Amino acid sequence: MRERTYQLMIDGVTITVTKKRMKNMYLRIKKEDGSVRISAPHQMSDARIEGFARERIEWIRTYQQKYANAKRQRAADRELDPAEIKRRKQILKKQVELLVAKWEPVMGVSVSGITIRQMKTRWGSCNVKTHHININLALLYKPKECLEYVVVHEMTHILEASHNEVFWGYMTQFYPDWKRVRKYLNDEVVT
C-alpha cells in the first residue's frame, strides 16, 4: 500500500497526517517551524487519528508557542552586538568553571579547558582525548540545574565516551536526577 498524506484542521491548527506501513501512531512537532505531523498505520481510521490529535491540541499549542519563543530569542541573539555576546559568554564561563571545580574531585576527572559557544543542535560536547568541554551559550537562559546537568554529562564523557550503560550508570551515580533534567532540555529548543 502506498503512503497517503492529507491535512486536518483542528481548532485552527493544521496537522499533516501520513498513513504508511507502521504499527503505532506518532505525533511530532518540528522545532524549526512548529508544524505538526502525525504518522499512522494504513488501517487506522481517520476518526481515531482526529480524536488522537484533539486530545493533544493544548499540548500541541504549548509546544508551538515554546518553539516560536525560542525562534524569536535566536533572532534577538543574532542582533546582539559582539561585545554583549562576549560579556554573556564570560558570565556563563565563570558559572561553568565553578561547576567544574565542584565536580572534578567528586568524579575524579580533570577538564583541560572550557569553551562557551553558540550551538544550534547541542547543549554541550566533550573532546574525550583532550578533556576539553564546550557549553552552549543558550544555557545561560535555562534553569541552573540544566547547566549543572550538561557540565556533569560532558565531564562523564571523560570517564566513558559512549552513551552506553556504563555512561548512564555514572550519570545516575553523580547526578541522580539526570532523567528529569534531560527530559526538560530535550523538550526545550537549542537556541
Buried (B, 14 or more C-beta within 10 A) or exposed (E): EEEEEEEBEBEEBEBBBBBEEEEEBEBEBEBEEBBBBBBBBEEBEEEEBBEBBBEBBEEBBEBBEBBEEBBEBBEEBEEEEEEEBEEBBEEBBEBBEEBBEEBBEEBEBEBEEBEBEBBEEBBBBBBBEEBBBBBBBBBBBBEEBBBBBBBBBBBBBBBBEEEEEEBBEBBEEBBEEBEEBBEBBEEBBBB
